[in-house]
Amino acid sequence: MINSQIMQSGRIHKFLTVMLQVFLAGGAVIAFFQSRFLDGIITIGIIIITFLPVILGKRFQVGIPAEFEFLAVIFIYASLFLGEVRGYYTRFWWWDVVLHSGSAFLLGIVGFLLVFVLNEKKEIELHMKPGFVALFAFMFAIGLGALWEIFEFAMDQIFGLNMQKSGLMDTMWDLIVDSVGALIIAILGYGYLKKMEGRYFLVRWIQAFIEKNPKLFKSSDIDG
């Protein structure tokens, strides 16, 4: 039952990913017809970036579930196309908050899966408790969020950009939002490892990752 739900969900997310890429391609064509050449070139660059999850997955021989691929593409679309090309960062004050929340969720999931894979590898004798796995996912997301804030500061100082918007206030709110999003994922991951009841989204995504990468895991009795 769970496997069929994962397959159906994967097909839906794959379809949505392709549709989003087609939409971006249409936006690039329209931009060129309207002589907005810079927007067109940027949009083409964004389309190329949306293929990075699959390219990197093949490069490192890791199967990327359709759910993960869709989340990465929608984040790229929202941050680069809508945020930069369409100017959503300046038009909507809450746009940056939403994107930082989304990035915190994504990074928290990546951190959780990273240590989860190490914990399940046959060749690596690690038996980490659920609390530590959740803590690692939380700190991983916050750490990368802090590195991004350093990057924004460096771009503003070196190239005279305005990535930090209101400076320290923007940076602190971004880190707070990152922390809240990472905490939510850490709690859900902890619940998954403790075999809590329920079928929340993280369980389905972990199952999808395991199904895509059976070689990364020893025999497991996880049934979601």
Backbone as ProteinMPNN parsed JSONL, in Angstrom:
{"seq_chain_A": "MINSQIMQSGRIHKFLTVMLQVFLAGGAVIAFFQSRFLDGIITIGIIIITFLPVILGKRFQVGIPAEFEFLAVIFIYASLFLGEVRGYYTRFWWWDVVLHSGSAFLLGIVGFLLVFVLNEKKEIELHMKPGFVALFAFMFAIGLGALWEIFEFAMDQIFGLNMQKSGLMDTMWDLIVDSVGALIIAILGYGYLKKMEGRYFLVRWIQAFIEKNPKLFKSSDIDG", "coords_chain_A": {"N_chain_A": [[0.832, -1.207, 0.0], [1.88, 1.271, 0.916], [4.053, 1.443, -0.854], [2.748, 1.696, -3.347], [1.49, 4.137, -2.988], [3.746, 5.775, -2.804], [4.794, 5.476, -5.398], [2.715, 6.565, -6.964], [2.649, 9.17, -5.939], [5.2, 9.942, -6.716], [4.994, 9.984, -9.518], [3.172, 12.062, -9.882], [4.581, 14.27, -8.812], [6.765, 14.28, -10.532], [5.541, 14.924, -12.947], [4.607, 17.508, -12.324], [7.052, 18.797, -11.99], [8.156, 18.708, -14.582], [6.204, 20.237, -15.929], [6.612, 22.718, -14.725], [9.178, 23.313, -15.641], [8.639, 23.5, -18.355], [6.97, 25.719, -18.305], [8.803, 27.682, -17.498], [10.442, 27.653, -19.758], [8.64, 28.653, -21.636], [8.35, 31.22, -20.567], [10.903, 32.223, -21.054], [10.952, 32.306, -23.859], [8.916, 34.192, -24.369], [10.069, 36.423, -23.155], [12.256, 36.933, -24.87], [10.887, 37.531, -27.237], [9.732, 39.899, -26.474], [11.869, 41.515, -26.394], [13.277, 41.542, -24.027], [16.017, 40.712, -23.335], [17.958, 40.15, -21.365], [16.407, 39.138, -19.233], [15.455, 36.877, -20.525], [17.822, 35.393, -20.964], [18.633, 34.98, -18.329], [16.478, 33.43, -17.437], [16.8, 31.119, -18.994], [19.187, 30.245, -17.897], [18.211, 29.624, -15.358], [16.531, 27.484, -15.966], [18.422, 25.576, -16.709], [19.664, 25.229, -14.233], [17.624, 23.964, -12.848], [17.873, 21.352, -13.591], [19.977, 20.404, -12.172], [19.635, 18.844, -9.709], [19.049, 16.214, -10.68], [21.27, 15.77, -12.339], [23.419, 15.902, -10.519], [22.647, 13.817, -8.873], [22.969, 11.589, -10.581], [25.677, 11.826, -11.025], [26.814, 11.253, -8.517], [25.735, 8.836, -8.106], [23.282, 8.518, -6.755], [19.925, 8.013, -6.21], [17.441, 10.332, -6.923], [14.464, 11.038, -5.465], [11.245, 11.806, -6.919], [9.749, 13.611, -5.45], [11.681, 15.088, -4.017], [13.114, 16.213, -6.123], [11.132, 17.839, -7.251], [10.66, 19.655, -5.14], [13.146, 20.948, -5.036], [13.207, 22.153, -7.58], [10.935, 23.823, -7.494], [11.73, 25.538, -5.496], [13.962, 26.772, -6.675], [12.668, 28.001, -8.81], [10.947, 29.764, -7.437], [12.738, 31.376, -5.991], [14.766, 32.352, -7.799], [13.525, 32.881, -10.37], [10.869, 34.016, -9.866], [11.554, 35.59, -7.644], [13.925, 37.115, -8.353], [13.856, 37.702, -11.22], [11.149, 38.436, -11.65], [10.852, 40.178, -9.59], [9.762, 39.699, -7.015], [10.858, 39.842, -4.505], [11.011, 42.521, -3.847], [8.415, 43.357, -4.291], [6.784, 41.919, -2.567], [6.909, 41.787, 0.83], [7.002, 39.527, 2.404], [8.032, 37.518, 0.895], [10.744, 36.719, 1.004], [10.824, 35.63, 3.559], [9.168, 33.385, 3.302], [10.67, 31.856, 1.462], [13.038, 31.396, 2.892], [12.013, 29.814, 4.91], [11.244, 27.59, 3.406], [13.77, 26.773, 2.414], [14.99, 26.06, 4.802], [13.454, 23.827, 5.538], [14.155, 22.086, 3.401], [16.971, 21.85, 3.731], [17.051, 20.797, 6.285], [15.876, 18.291, 5.845], [17.767, 17.19, 4.073], [20.02, 17.124, 5.774], [19.057, 15.364, 7.743], [18.659, 13.004, 6.208], [21.282, 12.547, 5.411], [22.753, 11.833, 7.772], [21.133, 9.755, 8.503], [21.501, 7.864, 6.467], [24.221, 7.232, 6.93], [23.935, 6.051, 9.391], [22.595, 3.746, 8.747], [24.233, 2.344, 7.04], [25.936, -0.628, 6.151], [28.705, -0.896, 6.171], [29.635, 1.012, 7.926], [30.102, 1.364, 11.245], [27.994, 2.688, 13.028], [25.744, 3.728, 15.468], [23.636, 5.719, 16.044], [21.596, 7.578, 18.266], [18.084, 8.469, 18.01], [17.66, 11.103, 18.926], [20.156, 12.354, 18.527], [20.416, 12.209, 15.755], [18.305, 13.851, 14.962], [19.184, 16.242, 16.125], [21.525, 16.684, 14.644], [20.452, 17.099, 12.061], [19.064, 19.46, 12.545], [21.169, 21.274, 13.281], [22.705, 21.132, 10.98], [21.072, 22.317, 8.997], [20.825, 24.924, 10.061], [23.513, 25.678, 10.082], [24.217, 25.753, 7.311], [22.429, 27.697, 6.559], [23.487, 29.895, 7.925], [25.934, 30.127, 6.573], [24.968, 30.944, 4.117], [24.031, 33.494, 4.753], [26.443, 34.741, 5.302], [27.498, 34.672, 2.75], [25.677, 36.399, 1.425], [26.305, 38.806, 2.753], [28.971, 39.109, 1.935], [28.651, 39.434, -0.855], [27.245, 41.829, -0.924], [29.14, 43.578, 0.173], [31.368, 43.33, -1.524], [30.467, 43.57, -4.205], [28.611, 45.553, -4.095], [25.885, 44.951, -3.904], [22.439, 44.387, -2.846], [21.612, 42.268, -1.177], [21.11, 41.69, 1.459], [19.094, 43.333, 2.146], [17.625, 44.956, 4.628], [19.915, 44.862, 6.157], [21.369, 44.012, 9.258], [18.955, 43.43, 10.612], [17.473, 42.042, 8.664], [19.151, 39.836, 8.313], [19.082, 38.589, 10.873], [16.35, 37.925, 11.15], [16.134, 36.163, 9.022], [17.78, 34.065, 9.922], [16.363, 33.312, 12.196], [13.961, 32.381, 11.071], [15.038, 30.29, 9.546], [15.871, 28.647, 11.654], [13.456, 27.914, 12.896], [12.149, 26.481, 10.834], [14.017, 24.389, 10.47], [13.862, 23.202, 12.976], [11.274, 22.143, 12.986], [11.482, 20.106, 11.024], [13.44, 18.547, 12.288], [12.048, 17.638, 14.544], [9.992, 16.141, 13.337], [11.567, 14.216, 12.04], [12.739, 12.97, 14.256], [10.449, 11.88, 15.384], [9.836, 10.021, 13.395], [11.985, 8.196, 13.566], [11.528, 7.237, 16.097], [9.37, 5.702, 15.713], [6.799, 6.79, 15.701], [3.234, 7.001, 15.416], [1.417, 7.649, 12.407], [1.223, 9.349, 9.194], [2.739, 11.446, 8.128], [4.221, 13.896, 5.889], [7.077, 13.664, 5.829], [7.676, 11.004, 6.385], [6.784, 9.679, 4.07], [8.552, 10.793, 2.213], [11.047, 9.904, 3.12], [10.696, 7.173, 2.821], [10.462, 7.121, 0.027], [13.052, 7.886, -0.697], [14.531, 5.726, 0.305], [13.482, 3.663, -1.278], [14.454, 4.446, -3.749], [17.169, 4.211, -3.395], [18.24, 1.545, -2.592], [20.705, 0.282, -2.277], [22.148, 1.811, -0.537], [21.358, 1.19, 1.953], [21.177, -1.129, 4.648], [19.387, -4.223, 5.159], [16.141, -3.423, 6.039], [13.496, -3.0, 8.365], [11.72, -1.019, 8.155], [8.572, 0.323, 7.837], [7.279, 2.631, 7.452]], "CA_chain_A": [[0.0, 0.0, 0.0], [2.777, 2.416, 1.008], [4.834, 1.513, -2.09], [1.899, 2.218, -4.419], [1.312, 5.565, -2.719], [5.008, 6.423, -3.154], [4.894, 5.505, -6.859], [1.742, 7.521, -7.47], [3.13, 10.498, -5.571], [6.363, 10.227, -7.541], [4.534, 10.34, -10.876], [2.548, 13.388, -9.819], [5.631, 15.272, -8.611], [7.57, 14.334, -11.757], [4.735, 15.666, -13.916], [4.619, 18.915, -11.927], [8.399, 19.309, -12.258], [8.269, 18.93, -16.032], [5.342, 21.358, -16.283], [7.269, 23.936, -14.265], [10.277, 23.57, -16.572], [8.018, 23.963, -19.599], [6.507, 27.075, -18.043], [9.99, 28.53, -17.544], [10.862, 27.761, -21.154], [7.711, 29.586, -22.262], [8.688, 32.558, -20.096], [12.116, 32.658, -21.75], [10.568, 32.639, -25.236], [8.172, 35.454, -24.314], [11.026, 37.489, -22.838], [13.02, 37.247, -26.078], [9.97, 38.19, -28.178], [9.495, 41.248, -25.97], [13.185, 42.169, -26.378], [13.852, 41.539, -22.678], [17.023, 39.683, -23.562], [18.599, 39.763, -20.116], [15.478, 38.244, -18.536], [15.426, 35.607, -21.257], [19.061, 34.664, -20.696], [18.577, 34.548, -16.922], [15.496, 32.343, -17.339], [17.437, 29.92, -19.552], [20.108, 29.79, -16.852], [17.408, 29.014, -14.292], [16.09, 26.175, -16.473], [19.58, 24.681, -16.597], [19.871, 24.948, -12.813], [16.597, 23.035, -12.37], [18.291, 19.983, -13.899], [21.115, 20.05, -11.328], [19.407, 17.718, -8.795], [19.17, 14.948, -11.399], [22.655, 15.641, -12.804], [24.242, 15.574, -9.359], [22.262, 12.477, -8.427], [23.626, 10.617, -11.455], [27.131, 11.945, -10.835], [27.192, 10.596, -7.275], [25.022, 7.555, -8.081], [22.228, 8.561, -5.733], [18.617, 8.229, -6.812], [16.709, 11.478, -6.383], [13.014, 10.851, -5.577], [10.551, 12.88, -7.636], [9.338, 14.63, -4.48], [12.832, 15.933, -3.738], [13.401, 16.968, -7.337], [10.106, 18.872, -7.383], [10.909, 20.678, -4.129], [14.312, 21.724, -5.448], [12.842, 22.967, -8.749], [9.999, 24.869, -7.079], [12.504, 26.517, -4.744], [14.738, 27.53, -7.668], [11.701, 28.819, -9.546], [10.439, 30.834, -6.577], [13.801, 32.291, -5.557], [15.478, 32.981, -8.909], [12.645, 33.416, -11.415], [9.891, 34.94, -9.296], [12.202, 36.53, -6.743], [14.85, 38.025, -9.005], [13.397, 38.161, -12.535], [9.846, 39.088, -11.509], [10.928, 41.195, -8.555], [8.888, 39.413, -5.882], [11.508, 40.236, -3.253], [10.678, 43.921, -3.559], [6.968, 43.543, -4.368], [6.132, 41.276, -1.421], [7.869, 41.766, 1.933], [7.041, 38.212, 3.018], [8.561, 36.511, -0.04], [12.02, 36.246, 1.529], [10.53, 34.794, 4.722], [8.654, 32.101, 2.799], [11.757, 31.102, 0.843], [13.943, 30.921, 3.929], [11.335, 28.692, 5.563], [11.364, 26.446, 2.5], [15.155, 26.297, 2.378], [15.254, 25.398, 6.084], [12.855, 22.494, 5.424], [14.963, 21.278, 2.488], [18.271, 21.572, 4.329], [16.812, 19.895, 7.406], [15.653, 16.955, 5.289], [19.055, 16.717, 3.571], [20.835, 16.783, 6.936], [18.497, 14.161, 8.355], [18.948, 11.857, 5.35], [22.718, 12.316, 5.404], [23.149, 11.061, 8.95], [20.314, 8.539, 8.492], [22.195, 6.917, 5.589], [25.416, 6.781, 7.649], [23.483, 5.199, 10.493], [22.071, 2.501, 8.211], [25.221, 1.68, 6.191], [26.526, -1.833, 6.714], [30.149, -0.769, 6.322], [29.966, 2.013, 8.937], [29.572, 0.939, 12.541], [27.428, 3.799, 13.78], [24.41, 3.453, 16.006], [23.27, 6.985, 16.667], [20.251, 7.648, 18.812], [17.212, 9.386, 17.267], [17.864, 12.486, 19.352], [21.35, 12.903, 17.89], [20.117, 12.371, 14.328], [17.474, 15.057, 14.852], [20.038, 17.398, 16.439], [22.411, 16.898, 13.5], [19.658, 17.702, 10.994], [18.785, 20.837, 12.961], [22.39, 22.068, 13.197], [23.12, 21.141, 9.576], [20.276, 23.331, 8.305], [21.186, 26.247, 10.567], [24.873, 25.961, 9.641], [24.21, 26.17, 5.909], [21.725, 28.977, 6.516], [24.447, 30.924, 8.349], [26.878, 30.314, 5.471], [24.292, 31.74, 3.089], [24.01, 34.884, 5.213], [27.804, 35.242, 5.083], [27.604, 34.888, 1.303], [24.945, 37.626, 1.116], [27.094, 39.931, 3.254], [30.145, 39.26, 1.077], [28.225, 39.98, -2.146], [26.905, 43.247, -0.718], [30.347, 44.352, 0.433], [32.315, 43.281, -2.639], [29.885, 43.999, -5.473], [27.65, 46.624, -3.884], [24.51, 44.49, -4.079], [21.559, 44.634, -1.701], [21.023, 40.972, -0.862], [20.692, 41.671, 2.863], [17.97, 44.25, 2.294], [17.743, 45.89, 5.751], [21.119, 44.616, 6.921], [21.359, 43.113, 10.402], [17.584, 43.01, 10.901], [17.132, 41.018, 7.674], [19.953, 38.647, 8.602], [18.604, 37.934, 12.077], [15.055, 37.308, 10.885], [16.388, 35.003, 8.159], [18.305, 32.984, 10.759], [15.269, 32.847, 13.059], [13.072, 31.57, 10.228], [15.782, 29.06, 9.265], [15.876, 27.817, 12.857], [12.11, 27.372, 13.1], [11.931, 25.454, 9.819], [14.884, 23.251, 10.766], [13.344, 22.557, 14.185], [10.103, 21.346, 12.601], [11.97, 18.899, 10.358], [14.128, 17.733, 13.289], [11.02, 16.993, 15.373], [9.346, 15.111, 12.519], [12.538, 13.141, 11.863], [12.828, 12.265, 15.53], [9.241, 11.069, 15.497], [9.942, 8.894, 12.456], [12.922, 7.222, 14.105], [10.939, 6.667, 17.317], [8.222, 4.899, 15.285], [5.523, 7.399, 16.054], [2.152, 6.725, 14.483], [1.088, 8.75, 11.509], [1.676, 9.256, 7.809], [3.053, 12.793, 7.697], [4.939, 13.931, 4.618], [8.471, 13.265, 5.918], [7.718, 9.551, 6.308], [6.668, 9.295, 2.661], [9.76, 11.194, 1.5], [12.113, 8.995, 3.526], [10.411, 5.909, 2.143], [10.791, 7.294, -1.388], [14.51, 7.893, -0.816], [14.981, 4.348, 0.524], [13.102, 2.9, -2.461], [15.328, 4.855, -4.849], [18.571, 3.922, -3.084], [18.319, 0.376, -1.708], [22.09, -0.117, -2.029], [22.703, 2.621, 0.547], [20.824, 0.755, 3.238], [21.113, -2.544, 4.98], [18.002, -4.679, 5.224], [15.442, -2.613, 7.026], [12.109, -3.383, 8.6], [10.927, 0.217, 8.221], [7.363, 0.235, 7.033], [6.636, 3.955, 7.443]], "C_chain_A": [[0.865, 1.256, 0.0], [3.564, 2.584, -0.284], [4.022, 2.092, -3.237], [1.647, 3.709, -4.241], [2.562, 6.347, -3.097], [5.141, 6.551, -4.667], [3.943, 6.534, -7.45], [2.176, 8.949, -7.166], [4.319, 10.907, -6.426], [5.98, 10.655, -8.945], [3.939, 11.74, -10.902], [3.615, 14.474, -9.71], [6.524, 15.395, -9.844], [6.842, 15.137, -12.826], [4.765, 17.162, -13.603], [5.98, 19.556, -12.192], [8.572, 19.635, -13.727], [7.42, 20.122, -16.461], [5.97, 22.688, -15.883], [8.426, 24.305, -15.187], [9.754, 24.061, -17.917], [7.545, 25.407, -19.451], [7.671, 28.064, -18.091], [10.472, 28.729, -18.979], [9.949, 28.722, -21.909], [7.995, 31.019, -21.85], [9.925, 33.106, -20.79], [11.804, 33.082, -23.175], [9.847, 33.983, -25.286], [9.119, 36.626, -24.053], [11.828, 37.893, -24.075], [12.148, 37.961, -27.11], [9.709, 39.635, -27.766], [10.787, 42.052, -25.839], [13.739, 42.355, -24.97], [14.92, 40.444, -22.635], [17.703, 39.218, -22.278], [17.709, 38.813, -19.319], [15.429, 36.879, -19.206], [16.647, 34.761, -20.962], [19.076, 34.137, -19.263], [17.626, 33.365, -16.76], [16.053, 31.04, -17.895], [18.429, 29.344, -18.544], [19.379, 29.099, -15.714], [16.934, 27.627, -14.704], [17.221, 25.157, -16.342], [19.81, 24.274, -15.146], [18.849, 23.939, -12.298], [16.952, 21.576, -12.662], [19.44, 19.514, -12.998], [20.828, 18.897, -10.365], [19.578, 16.355, -9.467], [20.608, 14.71, -11.839], [23.573, 15.235, -11.656], [23.924, 14.182, -8.823], [22.933, 11.395, -9.252], [25.133, 10.624, -11.243], [27.576, 11.179, -9.597], [26.437, 9.285, -7.061], [24.045, 7.456, -6.909], [20.905, 8.856, -6.429], [17.883, 9.371, -6.136], [15.207, 11.233, -6.546], [12.354, 12.054, -6.232], [10.111, 13.989, -6.688], [10.466, 15.611, -4.192], [13.152, 16.821, -4.94], [12.409, 18.117, -7.506], [10.331, 19.995, -6.385], [12.085, 21.565, -4.518], [13.966, 22.656, -6.6], [11.911, 24.106, -8.349], [10.721, 25.94, -6.276], [13.333, 27.391, -5.693], [13.836, 28.487, -8.431], [11.261, 30.021, -8.702], [11.52, 31.853, -6.221], [14.434, 33.043, -6.716], [14.537, 33.627, -9.929], [11.668, 34.444, -10.847], [10.576, 36.011, -8.444], [13.051, 37.568, -7.451], [14.303, 38.59, -10.315], [12.093, 38.944, -12.429], [9.794, 40.103, -10.368], [10.049, 40.964, -7.343], [9.516, 39.822, -4.551], [11.155, 41.668, -2.863], [9.167, 44.149, -3.545], [6.251, 42.995, -3.137], [7.153, 41.131, -0.295], [8.047, 40.37, 2.514], [7.676, 37.147, 2.125], [9.862, 35.89, 0.48], [11.815, 35.319, 2.72], [10.062, 33.41, 4.29], [9.78, 31.246, 2.243], [12.756, 30.593, 1.871], [13.311, 29.772, 4.714], [11.471, 27.434, 4.715], [12.771, 25.89, 2.459], [15.519, 25.58, 3.673], [14.666, 23.987, 6.089], [13.739, 21.586, 4.573], [16.291, 20.882, 3.123], [18.136, 20.635, 5.527], [16.615, 18.464, 6.935], [16.964, 16.363, 4.776], [19.963, 16.295, 4.724], [20.36, 15.507, 7.613], [18.844, 12.926, 7.533], [20.435, 11.514, 5.346], [23.145, 11.445, 6.577], [22.349, 9.763, 9.052], [20.971, 7.46, 7.635], [23.433, 6.369, 6.291], [25.043, 5.802, 8.761], [23.058, 3.82, 10.01], [23.074, 1.731, 7.355], [25.817, 0.467, 6.892], [27.998, -1.638, 7.06], [30.552, 0.183, 7.45], [29.293, 1.635, 10.254], [29.143, 2.16, 13.362], [26.029, 3.421, 14.245], [23.966, 4.683, 16.789], [21.823, 6.979, 17.123], [19.411, 8.652, 18.02], [17.405, 10.848, 17.641], [19.065, 13.132, 18.695], [21.114, 13.134, 16.402], [19.3, 13.642, 14.109], [18.3, 16.31, 15.116], [20.971, 17.715, 15.272], [21.664, 17.58, 12.361], [19.381, 19.17, 11.292], [20.013, 21.722, 12.777], [22.902, 22.174, 11.77], [22.392, 22.245, 8.811], [20.654, 24.738, 8.753], [22.589, 26.646, 10.089], [24.927, 26.433, 8.203], [23.463, 27.489, 5.739], [22.646, 30.128, 6.913], [25.482, 31.195, 7.26], [26.261, 31.148, 4.353], [24.251, 33.213, 3.48], [25.397, 35.519, 5.061], [28.023, 35.54, 3.608], [26.895, 36.18, 0.894], [25.74, 38.858, 1.551], [28.302, 40.194, 2.356], [29.767, 39.869, -0.269], [27.885, 41.467, -2.036], [28.156, 44.101, -0.561], [31.267, 44.434, -0.784], [31.741, 43.903, -3.906], [28.828, 45.09, -5.324], [26.216, 46.225, -4.121], [23.687, 44.818, -2.834], [20.842, 43.35, -1.302], [20.516, 40.916, 0.576], [19.518, 42.591, 3.154], [18.202, 45.23, 3.448], [18.918, 45.567, 6.664], [20.953, 43.63, 8.059], [19.963, 42.588, 10.704], [17.162, 41.888, 9.954], [17.868, 39.721, 7.978], [19.412, 37.884, 9.807], [17.256, 37.262, 11.863], [15.21, 36.084, 9.988], [16.875, 33.816, 8.99], [17.234, 32.436, 11.694], [14.316, 31.946, 12.275], [13.741, 30.248, 9.874], [15.713, 28.104, 10.453], [14.523, 27.165, 13.104], [11.83, 26.244, 12.109], [12.758, 24.208, 10.097], [14.384, 22.484, 11.986], [12.142, 21.673, 13.864], [10.529, 20.033, 11.961], [12.658, 17.976, 11.363], [13.129, 16.977, 14.162], [10.329, 15.877, 14.603], [10.282, 13.923, 12.293], [12.707, 12.313, 13.123], [11.62, 11.347, 15.718], [9.281, 9.856, 14.593], [10.835, 7.799, 13.036], [12.384, 6.546, 15.367], [9.675, 5.871, 17.003], [6.897, 5.47, 15.748], [4.477, 7.049, 15.013], [1.93, 7.922, 13.57], [1.68, 8.545, 10.13], [2.02, 10.654, 7.304], [4.048, 12.744, 6.54], [6.377, 13.427, 4.708], [8.628, 11.756, 5.825], [7.679, 9.099, 4.859], [7.936, 9.643, 1.898], [10.941, 10.305, 1.862], [11.929, 7.646, 2.85], [10.776, 5.992, 0.663], [12.299, 7.265, -1.598], [15.071, 6.483, -0.649], [14.676, 3.487, -0.693], [14.026, 3.201, -3.642], [16.778, 4.41, -4.644], [18.712, 2.716, -2.161], [19.751, -0.018, -1.369], [22.735, 0.668, -0.885], [22.327, 2.091, 1.92], [20.972, -0.739, 3.424], [19.639, -2.932, 5.023], [17.309, -3.959, 6.364], [14.021, -3.085, 7.164], [11.226, -2.161, 8.696], [9.722, 0.073, 7.321], [6.606, 1.53, 7.008], [5.582, 4.061, 8.458]], "O_chain_A": [[0.644, 2.18, -0.782], [3.737, 3.701, -0.771], [4.538, 2.891, -4.019], [1.596, 4.457, -5.216], [2.469, 7.447, -3.642], [5.547, 7.597, -5.171], [4.326, 7.294, -8.34], [2.086, 9.83, -8.021], [4.442, 12.067, -6.819], [6.571, 11.581, -9.5], [4.177, 12.508, -11.833], [3.565, 15.476, -10.423], [6.989, 16.488, -10.168], [7.456, 15.938, -13.531], [4.928, 17.986, -14.503], [6.054, 20.724, -12.574], [9.07, 20.703, -14.081], [7.865, 20.935, -17.272], [5.872, 23.671, -16.618], [8.631, 25.482, -15.483], [10.356, 24.933, -18.543], [7.702, 26.216, -20.365], [7.545, 29.152, -18.653], [10.861, 29.831, -19.368], [10.418, 29.515, -22.725], [7.898, 31.934, -22.667], [10.003, 34.299, -21.083], [12.32, 34.092, -23.654], [10.136, 34.815, -26.146], [8.984, 37.69, -24.658], [12.053, 39.082, -24.299], [12.606, 38.887, -27.78], [9.489, 40.496, -28.618], [10.8, 43.133, -25.249], [14.577, 43.227, -24.742], [14.752, 39.406, -21.995], [17.991, 38.032, -22.119], [18.183, 37.807, -18.792], [15.367, 35.85, -18.533], [16.536, 33.556, -20.736], [19.477, 33.001, -19.011], [17.925, 32.414, -16.038], [15.809, 29.972, -17.334], [18.509, 28.13, -18.354], [19.864, 28.109, -15.167], [16.932, 26.7, -13.894], [17.003, 24.022, -15.919], [20.113, 23.116, -14.86], [19.159, 23.143, -11.411], [16.392, 20.666, -12.049], [19.833, 18.349, -13.059], [21.688, 18.032, -10.201], [20.181, 15.448, -8.894], [21.117, 13.594, -11.732], [24.401, 14.336, -11.801], [24.815, 13.459, -8.377], [23.412, 10.4, -8.709], [25.785, 9.58, -11.275], [28.616, 10.52, -9.625], [26.489, 8.696, -5.981], [23.995, 6.459, -6.188], [20.787, 9.843, -7.156], [17.721, 9.377, -4.915], [14.72, 11.222, -7.676], [12.838, 13.18, -6.118], [10.097, 15.162, -7.06], [10.243, 16.82, -4.129], [13.423, 18.013, -4.798], [12.794, 19.231, -7.859], [10.208, 21.168, -6.738], [12.034, 22.784, -4.352], [14.379, 23.816, -6.606], [12.078, 25.234, -8.813], [10.374, 27.118, -6.358], [13.394, 28.609, -5.526], [14.195, 29.64, -8.669], [11.211, 31.15, -9.191], [11.25, 33.052, -6.158], [14.623, 34.256, -6.628], [14.728, 34.782, -10.308], [11.638, 35.594, -11.285], [10.224, 37.189, -8.512], [12.921, 38.764, -7.19], [14.283, 39.806, -10.509], [11.949, 39.998, -13.049], [8.797, 40.806, -10.205], [9.627, 41.923, -6.698], [8.808, 40.112, -3.586], [11.017, 41.979, -1.68], [8.689, 45.047, -2.852], [5.232, 43.541, -2.713], [8.152, 40.428, -0.45], [9.106, 40.052, 3.055], [7.841, 36.003, 2.547], [10.051, 34.676, 0.402], [12.54, 34.337, 2.879], [10.497, 32.395, 4.835], [9.845, 30.047, 2.516], [13.267, 29.481, 1.741], [14.014, 28.854, 5.137], [11.772, 26.354, 5.225], [12.959, 24.673, 2.468], [16.268, 24.604, 3.653], [15.299, 23.054, 6.584], [14.039, 20.458, 4.963], [16.691, 19.719, 3.064], [18.996, 19.785, 5.759], [17.124, 17.528, 7.552], [17.252, 15.189, 5.006], [20.599, 15.243, 4.667], [21.169, 14.669, 8.009], [19.273, 11.913, 8.085], [20.809, 10.342, 5.287], [23.823, 10.434, 6.392], [22.828, 8.781, 9.619], [21.002, 6.29, 8.015], [23.675, 5.163, 6.253], [25.766, 4.842, 9.025], [23.143, 2.841, 10.752], [22.81, 0.589, 6.977], [26.159, 0.523, 8.074], [28.487, -2.129, 8.078], [31.703, 0.16, 7.886], [28.066, 1.596, 10.352], [29.851, 2.596, 14.27], [25.238, 2.861, 13.486], [23.927, 4.684, 18.02], [20.943, 6.443, 16.449], [19.957, 9.582, 17.425], [17.325, 11.73, 16.786], [19.024, 14.31, 18.339], [21.56, 14.14, 15.85], [19.569, 14.413, 13.188], [18.147, 17.318, 14.427], [21.184, 18.883, 14.948], [22.172, 18.527, 11.76], [19.453, 20.018, 10.403], [19.92, 22.798, 12.187], [23.472, 23.197, 11.39], [23.009, 23.011, 8.072], [20.788, 25.641, 7.927], [22.827, 27.801, 9.736], [25.61, 27.412, 7.899], [23.813, 28.303, 4.884], [22.597, 31.204, 6.317], [25.868, 32.342, 7.039], [26.941, 31.956, 3.721], [24.417, 34.086, 2.628], [25.508, 36.7, 4.73], [28.654, 36.536, 3.254], [27.434, 36.966, 0.114], [25.836, 39.835, 0.808], [28.623, 41.343, 2.05], [30.485, 40.731, -0.777], [28.193, 42.257, -2.928], [28.232, 45.209, -1.093], [31.872, 45.474, -1.045], [32.419, 44.66, -4.6], [28.219, 45.506, -6.31], [25.399, 47.063, -4.5], [24.177, 45.445, -1.895], [19.625, 43.338, -1.113], [19.584, 40.168, 0.873], [19.008, 42.625, 4.274], [18.899, 46.23, 3.274], [18.917, 45.962, 7.83], [20.451, 42.525, 7.853], [19.807, 41.409, 11.023], [16.564, 40.901, 10.382], [17.287, 38.638, 7.912], [19.296, 36.659, 9.761], [17.037, 36.149, 12.341], [14.51, 35.087, 10.163], [16.43, 32.688, 8.782], [17.196, 31.235, 11.959], [13.915, 30.885, 12.754], [13.095, 29.201, 9.896], [15.519, 26.901, 10.281], [14.453, 25.995, 13.48], [11.335, 25.183, 12.489], [12.256, 23.09, 9.975], [14.473, 21.257, 12.028], [12.009, 20.578, 14.411], [10.009, 18.972, 12.305], [12.483, 16.759, 11.303], [13.342, 15.808, 14.483], [10.103, 14.794, 15.141], [9.855, 12.77, 12.345], [12.808, 11.088, 13.057], [11.749, 10.202, 16.15], [8.817, 8.781, 14.971], [10.485, 6.619, 13.002], [12.748, 5.409, 15.667], [8.985, 5.415, 17.915], [5.988, 4.737, 16.137], [4.808, 6.825, 13.849], [2.224, 9.061, 13.931], [2.529, 7.678, 9.923], [1.647, 11.021, 6.19], [4.637, 11.703, 6.249], [6.864, 12.816, 3.756], [9.602, 11.27, 5.251], [8.455, 8.231, 4.458], [8.362, 8.882, 1.029], [11.757, 9.984, 0.998], [12.889, 7.047, 2.366], [11.334, 5.046, 0.105], [12.777, 6.682, -2.571], [15.982, 6.087, -1.376], [15.503, 2.672, -1.103], [14.339, 2.314, -4.436], [17.524, 4.252, -5.61], [19.248, 2.844, -1.06], [20.002, -0.585, -0.306], [23.747, 0.242, -0.33], [22.906, 2.492, 2.929], [20.9, -1.512, 2.469], [18.757, -2.079, 4.934], [17.81, -3.89, 7.486], [13.406, -3.522, 6.191], [10.123, -2.223, 9.239], [9.862, -0.271, 6.148], [5.444, 1.57, 6.605], [4.946, 5.108, 8.58]]}, "name": "protein", "num_of_chains": 1, "seq": "MINSQIMQSGRIHKFLTVMLQVFLAGGAVIAFFQSRFLDGIITIGIIIITFLPVILGKRFQVGIPAEFEFLAVIFIYASLFLGEVRGYYTRFWWWDVVLHSGSAFLLGIVGFLLVFVLNEKKEIELHMKPGFVALFAFMFAIGLGALWEIFEFAMDQIFGLNMQKSGLMDTMWDLIVDSVGALIIAILGYGYLKKMEGRYFLVRWIQAFIEKNPKLFKSSDIDG"}
